[in-house]
Amino acid sequence: MSSGDAIDTVGDKYATMTGLNEWAANNNMIVMYPQIRKSAMFPMNPQACWDWWGYTDKNYANKDGKQIKAIHQIILNLPQFVFNRSQ
């Protein structure tokens, strides 16, 4: 997915205007802003929304959901990413 797909639809106002980035920096935390491609065909998602209503499958809101699994994999790889960035 191109990061521009969701940014073109949603923009960056949530990430830049909520104060979460500053709060996270002050508390030595990471904030993740998952983005999804917009689609006009199945699965219909014209606004590039994170799955909160079940368009990916019935597991959208639990640990077996496709998007949750993707975020879990990112989290598992964070220690390696952070370690490599500090070298």
Phi, psi and omega per residue, in radians:
M1 nan 2.386 3.014
S2 -1.392 2.319 -3.138
S3 -1.111 -0.367 3.120
G4 -1.198 -0.435 -3.119
D5 -0.994 -0.952 -3.111
A6 -1.306 -0.630 3.140
I7 -1.088 -0.713 3.114
D8 -1.070 -0.601 -3.097
T9 -1.487 -0.818 -3.003
V10 -1.715 -0.593 -3.070
G11 1.458 -3.025 -3.115
D12 -2.011 0.231 -3.084
K13 -1.045 -0.706 3.125
Y14 -1.058 -0.811 -3.102
A15 -1.195 -0.585 -3.040
T16 -1.687 -0.300 -3.016
M17 -1.940 -0.167 -3.067
T18 -1.480 -0.312 -3.082
G19 1.518 0.010 -3.124
L20 -1.118 -0.661 -3.129
N21 -1.102 -0.768 3.128
E22 -1.142 -0.752 3.120
W23 -1.057 -0.797 -3.134
A24 -1.104 -0.753 3.140
A25 -1.088 -0.712 3.135
N26 -1.230 -0.328 -3.111
N27 -1.993 0.256 3.104
N28 0.942 0.840 -3.130
M29 -2.175 2.896 3.099
I30 -1.975 2.389 3.036
V31 -1.918 2.300 3.087
M32 -1.876 2.382 3.103
Y33 -2.103 1.486 -3.111
P34 -1.130 2.514 3.137
Q35 -2.259 2.577 -3.072
I36 -2.230 2.618 3.055
R37 -1.256 2.471 2.994
K38 -1.357 2.668 3.113
S39 -2.596 2.478 3.099
A40 -1.732 -0.105 3.129
M41 -2.114 3.068 -3.083
F42 -1.032 2.273 -0.071
P43 -1.354 2.234 -3.070
M44 -1.150 2.052 3.137
N45 -2.646 1.187 -3.021
P46 -1.179 -0.292 -3.126
Q47 -1.824 0.135 3.129
A48 0.991 0.811 -3.123
C49 -1.478 2.523 2.938
W50 -1.067 2.540 -3.037
D51 -1.244 1.772 3.071
W52 -2.040 0.079 3.126
W53 -2.269 0.004 3.013
G54 1.728 0.468 3.135
Y55 -1.307 -0.350 3.129
T56 -1.433 -0.809 3.023
D57 -3.129 -3.108 -3.051
K58 -1.186 -0.273 -3.115
N59 -1.636 0.235 -3.025
Y60 -0.918 -0.505 -3.036
A61 -1.878 0.240 3.123
N62 -2.291 -3.120 -3.035
K63 -1.140 -0.227 3.115
D64 -1.642 0.000 3.123
G65 -1.188 2.546 -3.095
K66 -1.040 -0.783 -3.095
Q67 -1.253 -0.672 3.102
I68 -1.114 -0.714 3.101
K69 -1.082 -0.693 3.119
A70 -1.108 -0.775 3.106
I71 -1.104 -0.700 3.111
H72 -1.035 -0.748 3.120
Q73 -1.118 -0.679 3.093
I74 -1.085 -0.797 -3.137
I75 -1.077 -0.732 3.130
L76 -1.081 -0.510 -3.122
N77 -1.596 -0.097 -3.126
L78 -1.048 -0.793 -3.130
P79 -0.975 -0.714 3.117
Q80 -1.133 -0.766 -3.136
F81 -1.108 -0.826 -3.120
V82 -1.123 -0.742 3.120
F83 -1.075 -0.804 -3.121
N84 -1.159 -0.569 3.138
R85 -1.234 -0.488 -3.076
S86 -1.445 -0.131 -3.115
Q87 -1.477 nan nan
